[in-house]
Amino acid sequence: MSLKRITLTETQKRELCVYALNNKRIRAQYVDWIEEKWHQKSVMYWPKLELALKEFILTYQHQTVLSDALLVKKTKMIADGLDIPQDALQFFLGWLHKFKDRNRIHQQKLDRKASSADEAACQCFT
């Protein structure tokens, strides 16, 4: 069963525009309520853990390939060192993805030949 389409008259359109213009506060309050209700704020439960993991990534990112599994395993090791109970932590790919987004971490392909190139020879081409 399809609904019959109704076209608004010019008077009705004008009334809607005038109502929206006169009731901006109600509309803004409604939008604020929706954002407040549905927007989840991210909370860092373990800031020391995230800081230590970020330092680990920044230290080793150019030396080896850091896979997601390796990062989760290293995070568990760091948590043990900080005396954070394992049952309090939930490691899943969504958390790791958000952690990478928050810290602007992305994976780059490493070329093994590039690290062995002679830097003096490369200067000739620049």
Summary of the structure (lengths in Angstrom):
residues: 126
radius of gyration: 27.0
end to end distance: 69.8
largest distance: 77.6
contacts: 218
relative contact order: 0.08
helix: 62%
strand: 0%
